[in-house]
Amino acid sequence: MLKCMQTFENLQQNDIAIIGISGILASNSTIDQLWDHQKEGKAFIKNLSEKRQQDTNSYLNWIMGKEPNKAISFARQAFLDSVDYFDYPFFSISFEEACMIDPSLRLLLQVVWHTLEDAGYAGDTLYGTRTGVFYGESDLPEYSYAQMVADVNPVLGGSCVTENLSSLIPSRIAYIMDWHGPTVVTNASDASSLVAVHQACQSIRAGECEQALIGTSRINLFPIQSGDTQVDYGEGVMAILIKSLNKAMLDGDHIHAVIKGSSTNHHGRVRDSGTYKDLLVQAWKNASIDPSTISFIETHSIEDNLEYVREREGIQSAFSHLMGTQKQLLLGSIKSSIGQLHHASGLAGLLQAVMALKYKELPSATYKQWRDVSITPGDPAVCYSDVIHLSTQKEVLRCGVSSFARGGANCHVILESFLKVPSEEKSEEWEMLALSAQSKSSLLELMNRYKEWMIQSEGYRLGDLCYTSNAGRKHFRYRLAIIASNKGELLDKLTASCTTNLELSEVSAVYYSELDNHQPVIEKVTETCLKKYEEREKAMNELGQLYAQGAELDWDEIYKNCDYQKISLPVYPFAKLRCWIDSSAPVSNNIGTERENREEIILELFKKYLGFSHIKLADNFYELGGDSITAIKIVNELNAVLHTDLKDVDVLKNPSVAQLTELLRNTEGMIHGSISTIKKHPPQPFYPLSSDQSRIFVMMQYNPDFTMYNKPLALVVDGNMDFNRLQMAIDRIVRRHEALRTSFDVMDGEPIQIVHDDARIELEMYPSILEEDELEVMMKKFTYPFNWRIAPLVRGTLVQLTNDKQALVFDFHHLISDGTSLLIFFKELVHFYKSNQELEPPTVQFRDYVVWQNERKYSPEQERMRQFWISKCAAPIPQLNLPADFERPAHKTYQGSQICLRMNSELAESVYRFAKETDSTIYVVLLAAYHLLLEKKTGQNDIIIGSVSQGRPHRDVDPVIGMFVHTIIMRNCSSKEITFHEFINQVRTNTLQSFEHQDYPFEDLVAMLQLNRDRSRNPLFDAAFILHNMYTSLRSPDFYEMYNYPFHNGVSLVDLALEVHETEGGLSCNWEYCTSLFQQETVQALGEEFMDILAQLIHQPDIPLGKHSCLHKNVNIVEDVEFLF
């Protein structure tokens, strides 16, 4: 106590404590994350995120009347990854209002809350107090969000502009927090936020407020590339909470740093180095410090221009009298990492300085580009070549922070590290940790944050932890109380609670509840409840039970006799709810479902799935970037809303809102809604197989020991995942999807499938640590035949890799899954690993789809499709005779391999452009070129190519795991006299017809045609083409980086297959081939030739195919053969 009194006596009365900090900066980094990334040398200047580009493009195209999808060149800056998320329910704001609030204000509200939590003053602690709000901003010539709202919705435009006025931002914060101090907007151009700090300190010293919050935000909604590439710019949202140092110490606050003093000035008519010298000297005087004690200066300028020279000359002049005493002075700026933040730069620099004082070092990545600055003839500044460790010999560390405005205003702040008086060590007592959130998922995330914090932190007291969390946080309806006698016990209980169902948790002295929104709280509980028990353990347990039941605890009374100190703890995990002015909200929320509104419904669906906020009734689906997958999504929702029976080909044949509306009008009364009748059926002992499952099952009987229908894959994870959390996430997925609990058997000679109540994918931990390039060998051993009589038909293992990564390896059987199912599985895995929040349960299961499909087997619709395929497969049925390197085996083998060729970006762009120009899709363009490649190699023009369709006829089965894909055939016949344009029209027509009749089972078609069986070939086709255009990134915020490990399982079901993948990086062509027929070099040459043919055909689409040299050079003419079907 005597030591504390002595410390108080030495304090300067004007000293101001920084007690709370928070921020979101480049790449959505927190202040701590940004510091770590700088030390790692991470680059922050990057491209705008894909989602932000989409939002910006959509809006700009709409207001400027540009061609849809026209490329807009964005600048490279230190961007925030996302600016559209906001937890509006947390602040009791409606969704509609949230979408009208500027993103910079929305993010600022969340940062302000985190700042209060970091200081230990969240909740109602500061309600009604004289807390000031100081906001730094400037009039940047950038487009405002309010203008965007006004353009999209003129009715809301006026009120939106008023609501987003920068002059009202501090008042809005004060209103939400019920603060009664001054609210000030500071507009001093680039110096605004640091001048706001200066003004807030002055206000506290003058007694106008007890504490003050200083905030700033800078977001560039339209970072269009300009000619100015000399300066890197950045984005950020930041806030700090300050109060008198005397009062902060008396209140037991956690003090990040101390503001000793500051100064401001203006250069007048002439900007010169003397102004900057005067600025520093006045700040030292105001701070009452010896400038020789300053270790570094966070400078304003980073460029080799006149301003850069003036600032350094000013520093040199200010320090010139210290020739023999100032041994070294370090100079640098955070701007070299995160760019110029305009009015927010000053606060960003101050936070950088706070971190440097805290860790007593400067990151080399931030400062390494600065050259030596001569301060005195014998004292050069230090060059930043390594991480700079600041002197530990000084009692305190000091630094300066500068910020200058282009209009002439300047500000300099002196900071000092805070020497914390060590807390008196006491034996640990029983304590209660109270955690809460507005949702269970947020609570679980908060629990995990606290767990990680405890693992990484040292030197804190258990009482300080619980006191700060309990008394310094607001408490919500999802509540958890943990009683523990020491830090180890608390960590153990917290860890156990993170990995169990909270409602069913059997961890002792852990209390959890979910309070009803309208449930009254128990009357206020004070410390008197603790006096009922002689044993503190019993008292804490009663307190924990009361808290979980909804009691309002008087924390000030409970802790009034304790000497606990506030510490910096993890902050609240806000929900990521998208708030933006686009039309991506579900149609049902905006429009009715009556038939007379069909045009409006279709228009809204086009906007929703094509990603445009403005579409005209006559705009072409293909020109808007539509494809078959988009058509399926539109049709599935349209059928559900209007109870129609449209198919995806109806959109592809009627590719505008006007045409599709007319189709509905003309067919009214002829559509019976049969597509919408997939119903949930009561459980049965067993179920039949779907048509596609039956085909797979039969093939398995011919080759029981082969893995042709295994689907192995591996995701490499950049980090170490928690094994138990993974297993729990997998268990939840298995409970959601019956296909993962399904086995197969044979009854009375017919295959059946059985859905089990319980089954588990037992995740294994691979026994060895592998190099990443050893995964391929491991996966070959991991891929072996399933026992289809035992569920589940999935296996998984977690592999530890030597590069601090892991591989998540799974093998799925095709009987219970398809490509879309794997995407569903891994998306849900990420979700359940991160959160305990339940997903909307599927309305139907795969077995319901099977029943629906079998019920339709003898319907008039099925007969219509049968007649189509009889016509399509009219004799003679062609047999493809590709020249092979080896003689065809008498019995077909399925050993295969694959080569991958990436299409160059120029050719890929040509494919997309040509598809739009021809009112087709890239599927049609690529299929046509593939057909012509095969024709060149065989001399045959009538060719059947196998393909697949997604096979999900209703949106109710979109989120369901199961084997839905259909095998279909594409038969086209080219001619030397027609042009590529004309051939595209033929292929498009035939493709639409085939997809229109895709639901007819392939095996029924083969049986109907009564083909002679040639066991060396597949029935109907030996070449296949598949377009994977459902690219979905598995990247998720706050989750590990993951990427797919390239692996081929050594199987090829056909002689030659071209699989084209639409990826984030463009088009990738994977050529799968039968190794008993072809050598790798042959297929490699085929793939390269395909690219050449495609490029020439697109370049000259209007000359006859017979005159294309690329198609009729070195043609191998095949003699007529007798077909052996």
N, C-alpha and C positions, 0 to 999 in steps of 0.2 A: 504493500500500500504506500509505503514511504517512497519507493521508487517511482510509482505512478505520480505522486504529488510533485516530486522533483521534475518529472517529465513535463507536467502541466506548467510549472513555473517557467520552463525554458521555451514554451510555445510562443510563437508570434500570434498575437490576437487576430491578425488578418488572414491567417492560414485557412485554406478551404480544403476539405477532404472529398475525394472522389470515392463514393461508397457503393456505387452501382454502375455497371457498364454492360452494354449489349450491342450487337450489330449483325447485319447480314451484308457480306461483301462479296467479292468476286467468287463465282462458282457456288454461290449460296453458302460460303464459309462463315462460320462464327468467328469471333475475334481470336479465340484460342486456336481454331483450325487454321485460320489465315496465318497466324504466327508460325505454326508447325510447317505449313506448306512453304512459307518463305525460307525457312531454314533448310528445307529439302530441295530448294531451288526450283519449285514448281512454277511453270509458266501459266499466267492467268489471262493473257491476251489471247482470245480465241474467237471462233465463229459464234454467232447467235444460235441458241438452241433451236432444234427443229420445230418444237411446238411454238416458240415465239415467232419464228419465221412464218409458220402457217397462219398464225393469228394476224400478223402484220400484213402478209400478202393478201389474205382474204379481205381485210378492210381496205387496203389501198386499191386493190383491183375493183372493189365495189364503188368506192367514191370517185375513182379516176377513170372508170370505164375502160380499164385495160383489158386485153385479152386474158381470159382465165389462165392461171398458171404461168403467166409471163414472168420470166426470171427477173427478180429484183436483186441488185447487188448490195449486200449488207456489209457494213464496216466490221473490222475485227477489233473488239474491245474487251475489257475485263467485265463481262456481263454477269448479271445474276442469271442462274439457270432458268428460274421461273418467277413470274410476277403476278400470276393469276390466282394463286391459292390464298385463301383467307378463311379463318375459323370464325365466320360471322355469328353463329349461335353463341359463342363464348362471350361476345360483346353485346348480346341481345339486339342484334341488327338483323333485319329481314334479308332474305336473299335478293329481293328486288332492289333494296337500298344498297346492299353491298356491291351489286353490279354497277351502281352509279358512282361509287366512291373511287377516287383516283388510286391506282395500285400503290403509289408512294405513300399515301396516307394509310391505306389498309396495312401495309407492312410496318409502317411506323407505329401503329397502335400495338401490334404484336411485339415489336422491339421495345416499346415503352414498358409493356407488361413484364417482359423478361428483365429489363433493367431494374424494375421495382423488386422482382423476385431475387435478383442477384444481390440487391442491397438488403433483402430481408424485410421489405415493407410492402409486400403485395396484399391483396385483399382490402379490408376497410381500415387498415392501420393509419393511413394518412387522410382518410375522409374528413372533410371540414377543416383541414389545416391550411396554414398560409404557405402552400407549396406553389412556387412559380413555374411557368412554362416558357422557355425561350427557344424559338425555332429559327434556324438559319436557312435562308433560301435566296434565290436570285431569279431575275427575269431572263431565263435562257430562251433563245429563239427556237424552241422545240415544240412539236405538236403536243397538245394536251389531251388527256383522256376525256375531259369534259367535252372537247370538240368532237371526239370520236362518238360519244354518246349522242350528242346533238345531231350529228350527221346521220346516224342510224335511226334515231328516234327523235325527230324534231319536237314532239310534244313534251318530252322530258328534258330537252336541251337547256332551256332557261334555268330550271331549278337545279339541274346538274352543275351548271357553271357556277351558280351561287354556292352550292354545297361544297365545291372543291376550291373555293378561293383560298389562296395561301394565307391570307390575313386571318382566316377563321380557324386554321389548323390548331394553334395553341389553345384557343377557346374551346374547340371541340374536345381536345384531350382533357382540359380542366373540367369541362362539363361531365364527361364520362367518369372521371375520377373524383368529382366533387371537391375540387381544390379551390382555395380562395385567395391565392397569391396573384402576382402580376402575370399577364400573358403578353408576350412581346414577340413580334416578328422582326428579325434583323435581315435587311437586304443590303449587304455590302459587297455584292458581286462574289468573287471567289473567296473573299475573307469572311463571308457571312457567319459560318458556323463557329469559327474561333472567336470572332467578335461577340457572338452570342454567349460564349463561355465567359468572356471578359465582363459582359453586362450582367450576367447572372451572379458572378462573384461580387460585383459592386452592389447588387440588390440585396444580397445576404448581409454584406457588411453594413449596409445602411438600415438593416432591420426591416426591410420591406417583405421579406419572406424568410421562413425557417429553413427551407431547403428548396432546391430548384432542379428542374429537369431540363436538360438541353438536348434537343433533337435536331436531326436533319435527314434529308433523303434526296437522292438523285437517281432517277431512272430515265433512260432514254427509250421511249416507246418506238421511235422510228430511226434507228441507227443506219441510215442509208449511206452507202459509200460516197464520199466526196473527194475532192482533189487534195484535201489536207490530210496527208498520211504521215506528217512529221511528228504528230502528237498522239500518244495513246490515251484513250479515255476509259473511264470505268464507271461503275454503278455501286451504290451502297446506301444502306439505311442504318443509322446509328443513334444512340442516345446514352447520356450519362446522368447520374443523380449525384448532386453535391450538397454539402452542408458545412457549417463551421467545424473546423477540426476539433476545437474544444468540446463542442456538443457531440460530435461523432464518437469521441473517446469515452465521454460520459455515458453514452447510450450503448456502448459495446458494439459499435458497427465494425464491419469488415472494411478496411480502408485500402483501396488499390494504390493510391498515390496522393500526394498533397500538392495543391496549387499554391505556390508561394507568392506569386504576384503576376501582373500582366500590364501591358501598355498598348495603346493604339495611337496612330498618327496618320497623317496624310502628306504626300510628297509635294503638295501645292502645284505650282505650274511646271516645275522642273523635277523630273524623276532622276535622282542620283543616289550614289551609295551613302551619302551623308544622312539621308532620311532613315536608312536601315540601321546605321550606326546609332543614331539618336533613339530609335525604337528599342534596341537592345539595352542601351545604357539606362533608359528610363525604366524599363522592366526590371533590371537589376536593382535599381534604387527603390522601386515600389515593393520589391520582394525582400529588400534588406539582406542581400546575399553578397558574398565575395565571388565575382565572376570566375576566379581561378578554380572554383569548386565545380564548375560545369564540365561534364564529361562529353556531351555530344549535343548537337543541334539538329532537330528535324527541320530541314530546310523547305522552302517553298518551291524553288526552281530546280529543275533537273536537266534542262536543255542547255546546250552550248550556244546561247544567244545573249543578247545584251542584258536581259534581266538576270540571267545566270551570273554574268560577270559582276553586275552591280551588287547583287546580294552577297557574293563572296568578298568583294571589296569592302562592303559595309562591315562584314564579320571581321575581316582582317583589321580594319581601322578601329573597331570597337575593342579588340583584344590587343592592340598594338602596345599598350602600356604594360602588358604582362610578360614582356620578353623573357624574363628569367624565371617566372613562376609557372606559366602555363605550359606544361610539358607536352600535352597532346590534346587535340580537339577533333572529335569525329563528326563528320558531316554526311548527311544522306537524306533520302526521302522515300516514304512508302509509295510515292507515285511511280517510282521506277518498277514496282511490282504490279500495282493495280490501276495505274493510269491516273489521269487528271479527273478528279471528281467535281470540279468547279466549286460551287459553294459548300459542298460537303468535304472538301479536301482538308480543311483545317481540323475538323473533328477526327477525321481518319488519321491524320498525323499525330494528334494528341493521344489517341488510343494506341498507336504504334509505340509512342514514347512510354506510355504506361506499361506496356508489355516488356519493353526493354529494361525499364527500372525493376520490374518484378523479377525477371530472369537474369538480370545483370549481364546481358550480352546483346549483340546486334547481329541479325542474320546476314550472312554474306550474299545471299541471293538478292537482297534488297539494295545493298550498297556497293556491290562489287564493281559496278560500272563507273563509279566516281573516281576521277583522277585526284592526285594530291593537290591540296590547296595550301599555298604558302601563307601562314599566319604571321610568323616573324621570320627574320633572316635565318635564325638557327633552329626554328621549330616548325618543320613541315607537318601537315596533318597526316593521319594514318591512312594508308591505302587499304581498301577493303578486299583483301585477298583470301582471308579465312573468316570463320566466325569470330567476331571480336568479343572477348571477355572483358567486361568493364572492371575497373579497379575495385577490389574488395577491401582495400586498405582504408578507404574513406568511410567515415561513420555513416554518412548518407550519400546517395548518388543524386546528382542534379542534372537537368537538361533544359533546353529551350525548344519551343515549337513556334515556327513562323508560318504566317499565311498572309499573302498579299492579294490585292484586288486590282484588276485591270483599270478600275476607275481611280486608283490612287490610295485607297484605304489599306492600312497595314495593321497587323496585330502580332504580338509576341507574348507567349505565356511561359512562365518558369515553373517547372515541375520538380518535385523532390520525392525520393522513395520514402516510405513510411517504416520507421523502426518499430515493429510491433513488440510490445512488452509480452514476453512469454507467459502463457496462462499457467496458473498454479496447478501443478500435477496433483491430482487426487485419485484415490481408488475409485474405479468405475462403479456406479450404482445402477439399479434397475431403471430403465428409461423406456419411453414409448415413442416410436416413430409413426407419425400419421401422414399418410399419402392419400391424395384424392384426385379425381378428374371428372370431367363431364361425360365421359364415355369409358366403357371397359377397355377398349383398345388403347385409349390415351393413358389410362391408369397402368396398363401393362407396360407400355413404352416408358412411362415415368419410372416404374419399378426397375426396369432394365438399366435405365440411365443411372439411377442411384447405385445399383449393383456395380456397374462398371466404374463409377466414381470411387466407390469404397475400395475396389481392387487396386486402383491406380494411385490413390491418395495416401499420404503419410502425415503423421504429426498432428492430427486433429483429435479432439476429445469427443467421446460418444455424446456427452451432454450438449456440446455445441452443435453437433449434427442434428439431434432431435429438436433442440430449442429453435434453431433456425427454420427447420422444416415445419414445425408445428405452429410457431408464433409468427413466422414471416411469410406464410403462404395463405391464399384463400382456400376454403374447403368446399368440396363439391359433393355431388350425390353418390358417386362410386367411391367407396371409402375402404381403406385398409389400415389397420393398426397392428404393429408388431411390437411385442414386449421382449426386451433382451437385457442382459446384465453386463454385456461387454460387446466390443465391436465385432469380434469373431462370431459370436452367437447371432448378432443381428445380420451379418453378411450371410451366414448359413441359412437362416430363416428366409431372408429376402431371396436368395438364390433358389431355394426350394419352392417358394411361392411363385417365382417367375416361370417355373416349369410344370406347374400343376393347375388343374381346374380350381379356380378360387372358391367356387361354391362348394366343391367337394374336398377342399384341402383339409388334411388332418394334421397339419403342422401345429404344434402346441403354441399357445399364447399368440396366435395370429387370428385377427378378427376382420371379417370382410362383409360388406353389405352393399346392396343397390337400393338406394332410397327412392321412393316414388316422388315424382316432381311436386306433388301436392301434399306430401307427407309432412306433418308439422314436426319441428325439431323438439327434442326434449328441452325442458327449461334450462336456462344457463347454468353451467356447472363451474364452480370455482375450486380453489385449492382445498376447500373444506372436506371434499370427498376423500382427499388423501389422508386426512387426520383420523378417519374412522379405523384405520389399520395401523398396527404397530409395524407390520412388515411392509416395506415399500413395494415388494413384488406384487402383493395382493392389491395394493392401491393402484398400481400401474395397470393391472389386468382389468380392474373395474373401470378405470378411465378408458382403456382400450375398447371395452364392450360398449360403454356409453357413447364413445365417439362413433363407432361403427353403426350404432342404432340411430344416429342423427343428432346427438347432443351438441349444443353450441357451447364450446368450452371457452372460459375466460382465461386465455393464455397469460395475460399480464398478471393476473392474480396467482395463477398456478406457479409461475416462475419468479414471483416478486422477491423471493429470498435466495435466489440462485445467482451465481456470478458468471453465467454462461455468456459467451461471445457469439456474435453472428459470423458465419463463414459463407463463402461462395459455393453454392450447391447447384446441381442440375436444374434446369428451368422447365416449365410446362411444355409438353409436346402438342402444339396446336394441330388440329385436324386440317388436312389439306383438301379444302373444298374449292372447286373452281368457280370463280366469279368473273365473268367476262361478258362483253356485249356481242355475243355471237348467237347463232340460231341452232346451237347444238343440243339444246334442251329437248327432252322427249316431246314428240308431237302431241301426245295426249294431254300435256300440261298447257298447251297453247290453243288448241283447236278442238272442235267437236268431232264426233265420229259419224255424224249423219251423212247419208249418201250425197245430199246436195252440196256438201263441203269437199267432195272428192278432189277437185282441182287444187284447193288450198292444202289438203292433206298431202297430195303427191308432191306439190311444190316444196312443202316443208321437209319431206323426206329426201328429196333431191338435195336440198341445202344441207341437211344433217349428214348425209353419207358421202356427199361429194365435197364438203368442206367449204362452201361458199355462203356468204351472208346475203348475196343478191343473185338470183337466177331468174331469167326471163322465161316465159312459158314456152317459147320456141327454141331456147338454147339446147344444143345437141349434147346428149349424154356422153358420147365418145369424146367430143371436143372438150368437155369438162373433166376428162380423165377417168371416165367410168370404165369398169371392166365387169367380168362375170361375177366376181365376188361381191362387188358393190351392188350389182343387180339383185343378187340373192338376198342381201340384207334389206334392200328397199322392198322387195316383193314379200319377204317374210313378215315385215312389220305392216305392210299394206294389207296383207291377207288377214292379219290379226285385228286390225282396226276396222276394216270394211267388210270382213267376213266374205272375202272373195276367194277365188281359186286360181289366181294368176301364177305364172311361172317366170323364172328369171329371163327366159327367152322373150317373154312379152315386153319386157323393158328393152331388151336388145333389139327387138324388131320395131319397137315404137319409142325411139330414143329421145323423146322430149316430153315435158309435162303435158303439153297440149295433145300430143298424139296418144299418150297413155290414158289421158282423161277421156278422149274420144273412144278408145277401145273399150273402156269400162261402160261408157254410155251405150255403145252399140251392142254390147254383150249382156246388158242388164236383163235379168230374168233367165239367162242361159247358164249362169254360174251358180253352183249349188253349195259352195263352201266346204266340199269334202276334204280339202286340204287342211282345214282347221279342226279336224275331228280326232287328233291324236289325244286320247284320253288316258288318265291314270287308271289302271286296272287293279283289282284286288290281287294280293299275292297268290301264286299258284305253286304247286310242288315243282313244276318244271315248265319250260317254254320251248317252242320250236326255234330253229335258227333262222336268221334272215337269209335272203337269197345269196348275198355276198359271203356271209359266214359259211353257208353250205358249200360253196365252191372251194373256200380255203380248207374246210374240214376234209373234203374229198381228196384234195391234193396232198394233205398231210398223211393220209392213209397210204398213198403211193410212196411217200418218202418220209417215213416216220422218224428217221434219225437225222434229218437235214433241217437246217435252221433258216429255210427260205422265208418263213413268216415271222421270224424274230425281228424286232425293231430296237436294236441297241443304240444308245447315244450317251454322250458324256458332256457335262457342263463343267468347265474349269472355273473355279471360284477364287477370286483374288482376296484371300483372307482365310480365316478358320471359323467354320460354322459350328454351332453347338449341336452335338450329336443328338442329345435328348430332345431339343426343340425341333430338330428335323423329324425325328420319329413321331413326335406328337402331331406335327403338321401333316405328315403322311397319313397318320391314323384318321385325322379329321377328313381328309380327302376321300379315303376309302369309305368312311361312313356316308359321305355325300353321294357317291357314285356306285350303283349296284354292279356295273360292269366289272369293277375291280374286286367284286366279291362273287364272281361267276366262275363255275366250272362246267365241264362238258362230259356227256356220257352218251351211250347208245341204248335205245329202248325199242324193242321190236324191230330192230334193223334200221331205225331212224335216229339221227343225232339229235340230242336235246341239250339245253343249257339250264343250269340250276343256279338260282340266286341264293346265296347263303346269308344268314343274318350276321354272322361274324366271320371275318377273314382279316388277315393282317399281312401287309408288306413288311417283312422283317428287314429293316435296314441293317446291313453289316458294316463293320469297320474293317477295311482291308488290312491284313496283317503286316504288310511291308510298306515302307516309304519308297516312293518311286520318283524317278525323273519324269518330267512331263512327256518326253518322247518315248517312254516305256509304256504309256497307256495303251497304245495300239496292241501290243502283245498281250497285255492284261485283259483287254476287252475281247480279244479272240477267244481266250480261255473262259471268259465270263459268259460268252454267248453259246449256250448249249440248249438242246431240246427241252421243252417244258413237258411236264406230266399234265395233260389237259384235263385230267379227272380231278385235279386238286387245285382249289383256288388259294391265292390269286395267281393269275398268269402274268405276274410282274415280279421282278427281283431288283434289288438295289443295293449299292454299296458306296461307302464314302472312302475315298482314297486320299491319304496325305501325300503331298508332293514336296520335293526338296526345296522349291522356290517360294516357300511360305504361302503356297496355294493349296487348294484341295480340288479334287475332281468328284463330282456327283454323278455316278454311273448307274444307269437303269437299263433294263431290257424288258420291253413290253411285247406281248404276243399280239399279232395282228387280229386274232379272233375277237379281242376285246378293246381294240383301240385303232385309231387312224392318226394321220398327221395333225388334224385339228384337236384331237383328244390330247395329244402330247403337249400342245400349247396350253390347253385348259389346265392340265395337270401341273405344269411348271408355274403358271401364273398363280394358281391357288396355293402351290407350295410356298412361293415367295410371300403371298398374303398371310398365310397362317403361321409362317415362321416369324413374321414381323408382328403379328397381332392376334389376339384372341377373339377379335370381333367376327361374328358369324357373317357369312355371305347369304344372299337370298337363295333359299333351297330350290333346286330344279323342280319345275312343276310336273315333269314326267321323267321317266327313266328309259334306258335303252330297251328294256323288255316291252314297254308300252309301244315303242316304235315298231318292234318286231311284230307285235299283235296287230297293229295298224296296217303294216305292210302285207301280212298274210290275209287280212280281211279284204284287201283290195285285189287279191290275186285273180279273182274271176269277175271283176267289175267290167262294165262297158269301156271304161277308160283304159283298162289293161288290154282289152281286145283291140282298141284303136291303136295302141302302141305296138301290139304284135303285128298288125297289118303293115304298119310303117316299116318295121325291120324286115319283114318278108320282102317288101319292095326294095329296100336298101341293099339287101344281100342277094339280089337276083343273080342267077348263074350267068356266066362262069365266075366263081369266086376266085380272085387272084391269090396266088401264093408268091410271096416275096422271095427272090433268089439273090441275095446279096453275095458277091464274090467273097469267099472266106480264105483265110490263110491255112486252115486245116479242114480235112474232110469231116463232114457232119456225122456225129456219132449216131448209131442206130437208135439209141434211146437218149432222150433229151437229158442233158446235165444242167445243173443250175449253178455251177461254179462260175463266179464272175469277178470283175474288177471295175474300177472307175477312174477316169481322169477328169480333172476340172480345168476348164478354160474360162477366164474372165473376159467378157466382151468389153472392148475399150469404150470409154465414155462417149466418144463421138458417134460410134455406131449405135450404141444404146439409145442415145438421144434421137438419132435418125429413125429408129424403130418406133419409138413412142410418137414421134411427129407424123410418120407415115400412117400409123394406125389411126390417128385423129383425122388425117386428111381423107382417108378412105372409109370413114364411119365404121371402123372395125376395132378390134382389140389387138394387143400385142400377141395374144394367143393365136389369133388367126394369121397374123403376119409370119410368126415363127413357124407355125404348122405348115403354111404354104411353102416356105423356103425349105423346110425339112423334107417335105414331099418331093420337091424338085431335086434335092440332093440324092434321095433314094432313087428317083427316076434316072438321074445321070449315071449312077453306079450299076443299075440293073437293066436299063433300057425299057423298063415297064412304066406305063403311064397310069394304069388303073391300080391303085395301091390302097390297102387298108392299113391304117395306123391305129394302134390301141391307145386309149387315154383313160382318164378317170374324172369323175365329177365329185363334188363335195357331198352330195347326197343328203343334205339336211333340209327337208322340205318345209319346215315350220320353225319359227323363231323359238318355240318352246324347247326344241332339241339343240339349239345353238350352244348352250353351256353344258351339254351332257357328254360324258365320256362314253365312247362305244365305237363299233365298226360300222360307219355310215357310208363310206365311199363306194361309188358304183364304177364298174368297168364298162366303158362304152367304146365304140369304134368310130373312126373317122374315115370314110371312103370318099376319095376324090379322084378325078380323072382329068389329067391335063392334056393340052394339045399344043403343038409347035406353032399353030397359027394365032393363038390368043396371046394377049399381053399379060404381064404380071398383074396389072390393075384388074383385068378381066378375071384372071385366075383367083385373085383375092376375093372378088365378088362371089365366085362359085364356092370357094372354101368357107366364106362367111355364111352363106345360105345353108350349106350342108352342116356346118358346125351348129348353127342355131337349131336346125331340125333335129340333130342328134341329141343336143342338150334338152330339147323340148320333150324327147321321148326317153330320157335317161333312166327313168324308174323301171323300165322293163328289165328283168333280171338277165344278166349275160349268160348264165348257164342255161336258162330256158331258151334263149336264142340259139345257143349251140345245139341243144337237143332238138329244137324245132327244125333246124337246117339238116339234121341227120347226116352230119359230115363223117366221112371215112376217117378213122383215127390214125394219124401218123404220130407215133410215139417219139419221133425225133423233133417234133415241132409243137408249138402251141396251137390251139384251135383259132382260126380266123386271122391272127396277126402274129408276126415275129418281130415287129418294130413298134416302139411306143414313144409317145411324146407327152410330157407332163409339165405344166407350168405351175410353180409354187408361188402364187401371188398373194399369200396371206402373211407376208412378213410382219412379224410382231416382235419388237424389242422386249427382252425380259429385264431390261434395266428398270430399276425402281428406286425412287428416292429413299435415302437412308438405308440402302441395302448394298450388299457386296457387288462389285463389278463381276460380270459373268460373260463367258463366251463359249460357243459351241466348239468342242474338239472334233476336228474332221476325222471321221472314221467310216470305213465301208466294211460291211459284214461279209464280203466275199461271195455275194449271191447276185445272180442276174436272172430274172424270171423270163426274159425274152432275149433274142439274139443281140439286139441293139436298142438302147433307150436313150433319148435325149431328155434330160430334166433341167429346165431353166428355172433359176431361183431369182425372184426379185428381192434384193437386199438393200440395206441402207446405202451400200456402196455402188449399186447398179445391178447389172444382169450377169449372172454366173451360169455357165453352161456345163453341166455335169454329164459326161458320156459314160453310161454303164454298158458293159458288153460281156458276152459269154466267152470265157477264156478258152473253151474247147473249140472255138471257131476263129477268134481273132487275136492277133498280137497287139500289144500296146501301141506300137509305132503306127500300125494301120489305123487304129481309132484316133490317134493323135492327128494324123493327116486328114481324116474325115472331119474332125472338129474344126481344124483350121480352114478346110475347104468350105465348110458350111458358112463361116464368117465371111469369106470372100464372095460367095454366091449371094448371101444376104445383102452385103454392101452394094454389089453391082445391080441387083434387082431393084433396090430402093432408089438407087441413083438414076436408073433408066427403066422406069416401070411401064412405059408406053410403047415399047417396041416388042414385036412378037418373041415369044420364048425361044422359038427356033433360031433366032438371030443372036441370041446371047451366047457369046463364046464361052462364058463360064459354065454353061449348062451342057454344051455339046462338044466337049473336047475329051478325047480318050474315053469314049463311051464303050462300055462292055456290053455287047449284044448277047442276050441269053437265048438259047434255042428254046422252042416250045417244049414244054414238059407235060407229062401226064400227072395231074393232081392226085395225090394219094390220100384223100380224106376218108 
